Amino acid sequence: TMATTGAAGPTATTAPAATTAPTTTTSTLTPDTEWPRSDALDAQFLIQATFGPTHSSLAELKGKESYEAWIVQQMALDPSLLRSRYRSRVNPSSSETRRSTIPRTACEGGSRWSNVAFDQRDVGLQVVATGTEIFVDGQLRSMLDPNLLKNGLPAPNTCNNE
């Protein structure tokens, strides 16, 4: 018996009865278990094991004798690390010999030119053009170079990116 103190004073209680140890059941599934196979079950397996099935991954899985064989093959592959893949595409090293401060022509690969001086936000605003300047709603928007020489770039042309 054990003594506990409650609102009415000390009381005696009996210890809980001993319980039997829980029984464990063993699974009948072993790594050599033959799982049922169908196109739908293969697709479900790939949904759970990858980012989702593709036609090629379904065909590859169909060529394997079991899901376990596919998993063993995947574990043997070299890891493809997201960090290195991400870094190589987000901030690639520049292989150009040109200085970054030299502007590109409008048709040159990698150029970031815009062919417009106006956009939808300018609709309804007052536009004033002087000999060499364009003002939109009283703000200088663009400088005009009538000879197309002051910026050091060749005259604009129509790009043919074929």
Buried (B, 14 or more C-beta within 10 A) or exposed (E): EEEEEEEEEEEEEEEEEEEEEEEEEEEEEEEEEEEEBEEEEBBEBBEEBEEEBEEEBBEBBEEBEBBBEBBEEEEEEEEEEEEEEEEEEEEEEEEEEEEEEEBEEBBEEEEEEEEEEEEEEBEEEEEEEEEEEBBBEEEEBEEEEEEEEEEEBEEEEEEEEE
